[in-house]
Amino acid sequence: MMKVSIIGTGRMGKALIEAAAPQIQNVIWGSRSIEKVDGLIKELGSEALPGSYDQALAADVIFHTLWFRDLLPWAKHNEEALKGKILVDICVPFTSDFSDLAIEWGTSAAEEIQQALPDTKVVGAFKNTFWKVFNQPVHQGIKSDVFVTSDDEGAKEMVMKLLQPLPFRFLDAGTLKNNRTIERMTLFSRELSQRYGHYPYVSWGLWGSDYKGLFSE
Ligand SMILES: NC(=O)c1ccc[n+]([C@@H]2O[C@H](COP(=O)([O-])OP(=O)(O)OC[C@H]3O[C@@H](n4cnc5c(N)ncnc54)[C@H](OP(=O)(O)O)[C@@H]3O)[C@@H](O)[C@H]2O)c1
């Protein structure tokens, strides 16, 4: 059976574990502090299994929730352990004041991490999904869209299948290059939702097609 882990116990780590653990068996929740993750699992009544980062790295599909500043050093340090694995990248490379992205136009966090880890299959997902959306991913009957990207079609398909039971609509969003747009969409939706007073409850939904799964049943 495919092993899945989620690394990090911050806002997105918690949100992902609450959504994934009831749907995916034996998810390992990795933290730098076993005491912290142990306590959180008890507090949330979660079915996740507590682990260290090293234990989480033993999974086949690893979701990381690190900030961009920590991501590349962590990836380089664990390049060997990540070889042959699928790494799901949710990172939006914000500047420290959140006014812009910390990387140039013409690249993305997902592409940078793929370049740093040539023997790992990077899959981008949840980059537009602010943590509050996990509490209510269906708004007025319409599911929040999650854009899934990868340069490896098989890895993308596997992650989309794995995530299918979660209450979002998962769209095949093409290759990693599309994260140049997707990551900037998060910057833009952050600004708009702050202006209109509903930040951080903001996500994207592509309409215009009758693609199955847009509306919640
Ligand atoms: N917040 C959102 O709504 C949102 C939406 C979409 C994407 N994202 C992306 O998701 C990632 C995480 O966002 P977040 O809001 O969940 O952040 P957060 O609450 O600050 O959590 C980040 C986690 O990273 C882990 N970590 C590993 N090395 C670290 C270090 N050196 N310093 C601090 N923490 C370290 C920590 O988990 P342990 O202590 O357990 O090790 C920490 O809880 C970012 O890349 C962000 O762009 C966030």
The ligand as an ORCA input file, in Angstrom:
! r2SCAN-3c Opt
* xyz 0 1
  N      -1.353     29.658      4.984
  C      -2.054     29.421      3.878
  O      -3.269     29.693      3.803
  C      -1.386     28.829      2.672
  C      -2.117     28.605      1.482
  C      -1.492     27.986      0.390
  C      -0.157     27.639      0.479
  N       0.530     27.903      1.629
  C       1.931     27.527      1.719
  O       2.044     26.546      2.738
  C       3.300     26.669      3.414
  C       3.040     26.734      4.909
  O       2.155     27.763      5.252
  P       1.541     27.806      6.739
  O       0.643     28.971      6.781
  O       1.022     26.471      7.125
  O       2.863     28.109      7.595
  P       3.118     27.866      9.141
  O       1.832     27.877      9.900
  O       4.166     28.838      9.536
  O       3.719     26.377      9.181
  C       4.964     26.059      8.602
  C       5.507     24.780      9.244
  O       6.766     24.490      8.649
  C       7.509     23.680      9.563
  N       8.927     24.126      9.531
  C       9.969     23.399      9.035
  N      11.120     24.048      9.112
  C      10.837     25.231      9.687
  C      11.632     26.337     10.084
  N      12.956     26.380      9.876
  N      11.007     27.375     10.672
  C       9.668     27.365     10.896
  N       8.859     26.338     10.544
  C       9.441     25.279      9.959
  C       6.888     23.835     10.929
  O       6.311     22.579     11.332
  P       6.951     21.733     12.562
  O       7.226     22.712     13.667
  O       5.894     20.758     12.908
  O       8.189     21.074     12.054
  C       5.799     24.888     10.721
  O       4.659     24.623     11.509
  C       3.977     27.901      2.817
  O       4.888     27.503      1.829
  C       2.819     28.677      2.167
  O       3.204     29.448      1.055
  C      -0.049     28.475      2.710
*
